[in-house]
Amino acid sequence: MSQTDDAVRIRPKRNLTVWGALGLSLGIVGPSLAMSGNGQGTAAAVGKAVPLIFVLGGICVLLISHGYIRLTQHYNQAGAAYALVGKTLGPRAGYFAGWGTMIAYFMFALGNVGAVGTFVNAFLANAQNSAHPTQIPWLISGSIALALCGYMATREFRTVVRTLLWIEAIGVACMTILSLIIIAKGGNHSGGGLDFSVFSFKGQHISVIMAAVVGALLSWCGFEGAAALGEETSNPKRNIPMALLVCVVGASLLFILVMFAQSVGFGTNSAGTTAFASSGNSLATLGHQYVGQWFSLVLSFTAIMSSWGCMLGTVGTAGRLLFAFSRDGVGPASWGTLDKRHEPTQAIGAVLIACFVISVVSFITGHPQMGLGNSALSDYFYYSTIGAVTLLVAYLMVELGTIRHILVQRRELMKEVIIPIVGAAMIMVVFWYNVKGEITWSGGANIAFGIMVIGALIGFGTPGAAEKISTGLNRDLGEAGGKEMPVSSGHEGEIFPTDEV
């Protein structure tokens, strides 16, 4: 197919509801994964004030999410930020934002190969209750997880998002039950009980607070995943923004509740915060302490499933962005095609293969090393850091696009422009605290910066890129006559229906 041919356009099936879009966002956020392992670093930095940090993180992500919610009310395409920024700041800027988002999801998928390995071994150690438990090399369990993602790629994507929704629903139910039990029992009585001073700024330094908010904010990374389903969701101008809002608000309330329960569960004195900071899986540790080993095993298993669910969601979303680029001529043509189920299988396959190859190299060489004494955890944190920084760049571009949209379109109240302005400022602060501590060229933030330079060179240096991207976005967003275009390569003449499920 000629990617500049006005007569033909490849479009996925539009067969997802708001629940499908929500399932993808929740799968990428991975609440069970975030709550099992993201509080420890915060506890080490701010002591008992972990819930306060997550309150501030929730406020920040609400500001950032406004841009995605506002723009997806007008523009929806498989490239997410690629389209949102492309239609507000121009095609090259759109590619730059889309590139950052695609790299972020790829890095999250890559990091979760190590996360799956880590949580599988933690589950085995918990189950055996031995000083020398049997462990599995993380590459084996991580590769099995990738293979399962490959199998799911052969299914319709609505099956994938339903799977993600069920995985996270079970995890959310388990951690909510644990949190309520801890609170009902009054927390750790020897460590301060139900201490509501965890929400106080007293005794905290602003620089430490802001540095800790960085870690908390990254717990929400991926909330915008639903935006990549703009071509697969019915009534996307309503359902995509709704899915984004529900994900952000729901995750924020959940994170604050669970972090409060964990803080008082371990205890808010120095011994309690030290125990929190040193826990390998904080939810499983508290599950064992407050309920029993069986519930600890359940929570350990939900962490495995959440990390796999995050891998599944990020692989699928990275593949959709790669498909969107390639369909518009900024990438290999084969990656811009759909299979007979109207899924971008070749693009998703490319993502899976790249994840496997890099994971094998990391396992053999023992790099990267983060000083954690665990190569699987080092993989998770290193690649996730790279992805988080490139995603911050995409967030910033979306905020700038939202500012321009409000100022130019003048459809919304002009005073609303203050929201993306504050959001952009918060992103800059978060970005600063991510990069200011890097001292080596191989640091995650520096690698992320180099990757974004490559993206800029592709977007701004590829001959005819702007024209190809602009033409493609106009078609995708219904500006070329407003009609669905038939798919090529074996599906000539077929018009995709709105098959809502």
C-alpha positions in Angstrom: 0.0 0.0 0.0 1.2 3.5 -0.7 1.1 5.4 2.6 0.2 8.6 0.7 -2.7 7.1 -1.2 -5.8 9.1 -0.3 -8.1 6.2 -1.3 -6.8 3.7 1.3 -6.4 3.9 5.0 -5.7 1.1 7.5 -8.0 1.3 10.5 -8.4 -1.0 13.5 -11.8 -2.3 14.6 -13.8 0.1 16.9 -15.1 -2.5 19.4 -14.0 -1.3 22.8 -16.1 0.4 25.5 -15.0 2.8 28.3 -14.2 -0.3 30.3 -11.8 -1.5 27.7 -10.0 1.8 27.7 -9.9 1.9 31.4 -8.5 -1.6 31.5 -5.5 -0.6 29.4 -4.7 2.5 31.6 -5.0 0.5 34.8 -2.9 -2.3 33.4 0.0 0.0 32.5 -0.3 1.9 35.9 -0.2 -1.5 37.6 -1.6 -0.5 41.1 -0.6 -3.8 42.7 2.9 -3.4 41.4 3.2 0.2 42.4 1.9 -0.3 45.9 4.1 -3.3 46.5 7.3 -1.6 45.6 7.1 2.1 45.2 6.6 3.2 48.8 9.9 1.9 50.1 12.1 4.6 48.5 9.7 7.3 49.7 9.7 6.0 53.2 13.5 6.0 53.2 13.4 9.7 52.1 10.6 11.2 54.2 10.0 8.7 57.0 6.4 8.6 58.1 5.2 11.3 55.6 4.6 8.8 52.7 0.8 9.4 52.5 1.5 13.2 52.3 3.8 12.6 49.4 1.1 10.6 47.6 -1.5 13.3 48.2 0.8 15.8 46.5 1.5 13.3 43.7 -2.2 12.8 43.1 -2.7 16.6 42.8 0.2 16.8 40.3 -1.1 14.0 38.1 -4.6 15.5 38.1 -3.1 18.7 36.7 -1.2 16.7 34.1 -4.1 14.5 33.2 -6.2 17.6 32.4 -4.3 18.1 29.1 -5.0 14.5 27.9 -8.6 14.7 29.0 -9.2 18.0 27.2 -7.4 17.1 24.0 -9.0 13.6 23.7 -12.3 15.3 23.7 -11.3 16.6 20.2 -8.6 14.2 18.8 -8.3 10.5 19.0 -5.8 8.2 17.2 -3.7 5.1 17.8 -0.6 7.3 18.4 -2.0 9.1 21.5 0.3 12.0 22.2 1.5 11.7 18.6 -1.9 12.9 17.5 -2.7 15.2 20.4 0.5 17.2 20.0 0.6 16.8 16.2 -2.7 18.6 15.8 -1.9 21.4 18.3 1.8 22.1 17.9 2.5 20.6 14.5 3.4 17.2 12.9 7.1 17.2 13.8 6.4 18.1 17.5 3.7 15.4 17.4 6.2 12.8 16.3 8.6 13.9 19.0 6.0 13.5 21.7 4.8 10.2 20.3 8.4 8.9 20.1 8.9 9.8 23.8 5.7 7.9 24.7 6.5 4.9 22.6 10.0 4.6 24.1 8.5 5.0 27.6 6.1 2.0 27.1 8.9 0.0 25.5 11.2 0.6 28.5 8.4 -0.2 31.0 7.8 -3.5 29.1 11.5 -4.2 29.2 11.8 -3.3 32.9 8.9 -5.6 33.8 10.8 -8.6 32.5 13.0 -8.1 35.5 10.0 -7.2 37.7 8.3 -10.5 36.9 11.5 -12.4 37.7 11.8 -10.5 41.0 8.3 -11.2 42.2 8.3 -14.8 41.1 11.3 -15.4 43.2 9.8 -13.5 46.1 6.7 -15.6 45.9 8.8 -18.8 45.9 10.8 -17.6 48.9 7.6 -16.7 50.7 6.0 -20.1 49.9 9.0 -22.2 51.0 9.7 -20.2 54.2 13.4 -21.4 54.0 16.7 -19.7 54.6 17.8 -21.0 51.2 14.7 -21.2 49.0 14.8 -22.5 45.4 15.0 -19.6 43.0 14.5 -19.3 39.2 16.9 -17.2 37.0 14.9 -14.1 36.3 15.4 -14.4 32.5 13.5 -17.7 32.5 10.4 -16.4 34.2 10.6 -13.0 32.4 10.9 -14.8 29.0 7.9 -16.9 29.8 6.0 -13.7 30.6 7.1 -12.3 27.2 5.9 -15.5 25.5 2.5 -15.2 27.2 2.4 -11.6 25.9 3.1 -12.9 22.4 0.3 -15.4 22.7 -2.1 -12.6 23.9 -1.0 -10.6 20.8 -2.7 -13.2 18.7 -6.0 -12.5 20.4 -8.4 -9.6 19.8 -7.3 -6.6 21.9 -10.6 -6.5 23.7 -9.6 -9.9 25.2 -6.3 -8.3 26.3 -7.9 -5.3 28.0 -10.5 -7.5 29.7 -7.6 -9.6 31.1 -5.9 -6.4 32.4 -9.1 -5.2 34.0 -9.6 -8.5 35.8 -6.0 -8.7 37.0 -6.0 -5.2 38.5 -9.5 -5.6 39.9 -8.4 -8.6 41.9 -5.2 -6.8 43.0 -7.1 -3.7 44.0 -9.6 -5.7 46.0 -6.9 -7.5 47.9 -4.9 -4.4 48.8 -8.1 -2.6 49.8 -9.1 -5.4 52.1 -5.7 -5.5 53.7 -5.8 -1.7 54.1 -9.2 -1.8 55.8 -8.0 -4.6 58.1 -4.9 -2.7 59.2 -7.0 0.4 59.9 -9.7 -1.6 61.7 -7.0 -3.1 64.0 -5.6 0.4 64.7 -2.3 -0.1 62.9 0.9 -0.9 64.7 0.1 0.0 68.3 3.8 0.0 69.4 4.7 2.2 66.4 2.1 5.0 66.8 -1.2 3.4 65.9 -3.5 5.4 63.5 -1.1 8.4 63.3 -2.7 11.1 61.1 0.4 13.3 61.4 1.6 11.4 58.3 -0.2 14.0 56.3 1.7 16.9 58.0 4.5 19.0 56.5 6.0 19.4 60.0 9.7 18.5 60.1 10.0 18.1 56.3 12.3 20.1 54.0 10.8 21.3 50.8 13.7 19.9 48.6 13.2 16.5 50.2 9.5 16.7 49.7 9.8 17.6 46.0 12.4 14.9 45.4 10.0 12.3 47.0 7.0 13.6 45.0 9.0 12.6 41.9 8.9 8.9 42.9 5.3 9.1 43.9 4.2 10.8 40.6 5.9 8.0 38.6 3.5 5.5 40.3 0.8 7.0 38.0 2.9 6.6 34.8 0.7 5.0 32.1 -2.6 6.5 33.1 -2.7 8.0 29.6 -2.5 4.6 28.0 -6.2 4.7 27.0 -5.5 7.6 24.6 -3.8 5.0 22.3 -7.2 3.3 21.9 -8.8 6.3 20.1 -9.4 4.2 17.0 -10.6 1.1 18.8 -13.0 2.6 21.3 -16.7 3.5 20.5 -17.6 7.2 21.0 -13.9 8.0 21.8 -14.5 11.7 22.4 -16.6 10.7 25.4 -15.2 7.3 26.5 -11.4 8.0 26.3 -11.6 11.2 28.5 -13.9 9.3 31.0 -11.5 6.4 31.2 -8.6 8.7 31.8 -10.4 10.6 34.6 -11.6 7.5 36.3 -8.1 6.0 36.2 -6.5 9.1 37.7 -9.0 9.8 40.4 -9.5 6.1 41.3 -5.8 5.4 41.4 -5.1 8.6 43.5 -7.7 7.7 46.1 -6.5 4.1 46.2 -2.8 5.0 46.5 -3.5 7.5 49.4 -5.5 4.9 51.3 -3.0 2.1 50.8 0.0 4.2 51.6 -1.7 5.4 54.8 -2.5 1.8 55.8 1.1 0.7 55.0 2.6 3.6 57.0 0.5 2.9 60.1 0.8 -0.8 59.5 4.6 -0.8 59.8 4.5 2.0 62.4 5.3 5.6 62.2 8.2 5.6 64.6 11.8 5.1 63.3 11.7 1.3 63.6 8.5 1.2 61.6 9.7 3.5 58.8 12.9 1.5 58.6 11.0 -1.7 58.3 8.8 -0.2 55.5 11.8 1.1 53.6 13.6 -2.3 53.7 10.6 -4.5 52.8 11.0 -6.4 49.5 7.2 -6.5 49.0 5.5 -4.2 51.5 1.9 -5.5 50.8 3.0 -9.2 51.2 4.9 -8.4 54.4 1.9 -6.7 56.0 -0.5 -9.3 54.7 1.5 -11.9 56.6 1.6 -9.8 59.7 -2.0 -8.8 59.9 -3.8 -11.7 58.3 -1.5 -14.7 57.7 0.9 -16.4 55.3 -1.9 -17.5 53.0 -2.9 -13.9 52.4 0.7 -12.9 52.0 1.0 -15.5 49.2 -2.1 -14.1 47.5 -0.6 -10.6 47.6 2.7 -11.9 46.3 0.9 -13.6 43.4 -1.1 -10.4 42.6 2.2 -8.6 42.3 3.4 -11.1 39.8 0.2 -10.7 37.8 0.3 -7.0 38.0 3.9 -6.8 36.7 2.9 -9.2 33.8 -0.2 -7.1 33.2 1.9 -4.0 33.0 4.2 -5.8 30.5 1.2 -6.9 28.4 -0.3 -3.4 28.4 2.9 -1.6 27.5 3.9 -4.1 24.8 0.5 -3.6 23.1 0.6 0.2 23.4 4.1 0.5 22.2 3.2 -1.7 19.3 0.2 0.6 18.5 2.4 3.7 18.5 5.0 1.9 16.2 2.1 1.0 13.9 0.8 4.6 13.8 4.3 5.9 12.9 4.9 3.3 10.2 1.4 3.7 8.7 2.2 7.3 8.2 5.5 6.5 6.5 7.9 7.2 9.4 8.9 3.6 9.9 9.0 0.3 8.0 5.9 -0.3 6.0 5.4 -3.8 7.3 5.0 -2.5 10.8 2.2 -0.2 9.5 -0.1 -3.2 8.6 -2.9 -5.1 10.3 -3.5 -8.8 10.4 -6.8 -10.4 9.5 -8.2 -9.6 13.0 -7.3 -5.9 12.3 -4.5 -6.0 15.0 -1.0 -4.5 14.5 0.6 -7.9 15.1 3.9 -7.2 13.3 4.6 -4.0 15.2 3.8 -5.7 18.5 6.0 -8.6 17.5 8.9 -6.2 16.8 8.5 -4.8 20.4 8.5 -8.3 21.9 11.6 -9.4 20.0 13.5 -6.3 21.0 12.5 -6.8 24.7 13.7 -10.4 24.6 17.1 -9.6 22.9 17.9 -6.7 25.3 16.9 -8.8 28.3 19.2 -11.7 27.2 22.1 -9.2 26.8 21.4 -7.7 30.2 21.3 -11.2 31.8 24.5 -12.4 30.2 26.5 -9.2 30.9 25.0 -8.4 34.3 24.3 -4.8 33.3 22.9 -2.5 34.2 23.9 -2.4 37.9 22.1 -0.1 40.3 23.8 -1.2 43.5 20.7 -3.2 44.6 22.4 -6.6 44.8 19.7 -7.9 42.5 20.2 -7.8 38.7 16.5 -8.3 38.0 15.6 -5.3 40.2 18.4 -3.3 38.6 16.8 -4.0 35.2 13.4 -2.9 36.4 14.5 0.4 38.0 17.0 1.3 35.3 14.8 0.8 32.3 11.8 2.2 34.1 13.8 5.4 34.9 14.6 5.9 31.2 11.0 5.4 30.3 9.7 7.7 33.0 12.0 10.6 31.8 11.0 10.2 28.1 7.3 10.1 29.2 7.8 13.3 31.2 8.9 14.9 27.9 5.7 13.7 26.2 3.7 15.0 29.1 5.3 18.4 28.8 4.5 18.5 25.0 0.9 17.6 25.7 0.6 20.4 28.3 2.1 22.9 25.8 -0.3 21.6 23.1 -3.2 22.1 25.5 -2.2 25.6 26.3 -2.1 26.4 22.6 -5.4 24.6 22.0 -7.2 26.7 24.6 -5.7 30.0 23.4 -6.4 29.3 19.7 -9.7 27.5 19.8 -11.2 29.7 22.5 -13.9 27.2 23.0 -13.2 26.8 26.7 -13.0 29.5 29.4 -9.7 31.3 29.0 -9.1 31.0 32.8 -8.7 27.2 32.3 -5.4 27.8 30.7 -3.9 28.1 34.1 -4.3 24.4 34.7 -1.9 23.2 31.9 0.5 26.1 32.8 0.8 24.8 36.4 0.9 21.2 35.0 3.8 22.1 32.7 5.6 23.9 35.6 5.2 20.7 37.8 6.6 18.6 35.0 9.7 20.8 34.8 10.2 20.5 38.5 9.8 16.7 38.4 12.1 16.5 35.4 14.8 18.6 37.2 14.7 16.3 40.3 15.1 13.3 38.0 18.2 14.6 36.1 20.1 16.8 38.6 21.7 13.8 40.4 23.0 12.1 37.3 26.8 12.0 37.3 27.6 9.3 34.6 26.9 9.2 30.9 25.1 5.9 31.3 22.7 7.1 33.9 19.0 6.5 33.1 18.1 10.2 32.6 21.1 10.8 30.3 20.3 7.8 28.2 16.7 9.1 28.0 17.9 12.4 26.8 20.0 10.8 24.1 17.1 8.7 23.0 14.9 11.9 22.7 17.7 13.5 20.6 17.5 10.5 18.2 13.7 11.0 18.1 14.1 14.7 17.3 16.6 13.9 14.5 14.2 11.4 13.0 11.2 13.7 13.2 13.0 16.8 12.0 15.5 15.2 9.7 13.5 12.7 7.7 12.7 14.2 4.3 9.0 14.8 3.9 8.2 13.6 7.4 6.0 16.6 8.3 3.9 16.2 5.2 3.5 12.4 5.7 2.5 12.9 9.4 0.2 15.8 8.7 -1.6 13.8 5.9 -1.9 10.7 8.0 -3.2 12.6 11.1 -5.8 14.4 9.0 -7.1 11.1 7.6 -7.1 9.4 11.0 -9.0 12.2 12.7 -11.7 12.3 10.0 -10.6 15.4 8.2 -10.3 13.7 4.8 -14.1 13.4 4.2 -15.0 12.0 7.6 -15.4 8.4 6.4 -13.8 5.2 7.5 -11.4 4.0 4.9 -11.1 0.3 3.8 -8.1 -1.7 4.9 -5.7 -3.0 2.3 -3.6 -6.2 1.9 -6.3 -8.8 1.8 -9.2 -6.7 3.0 -10.0 -4.5 0.1 -13.5 -3.1 0.1 -14.3 -3.8 3.7 -15.5 -0.9 5.8 -15.0 -1.4 9.5 -18.2 -1.2 11.5 -18.7 0.2 15.0 -19.0 -3.2 16.8 -19.4 -2.1 20.3 -19.0 -4.7 23.0 
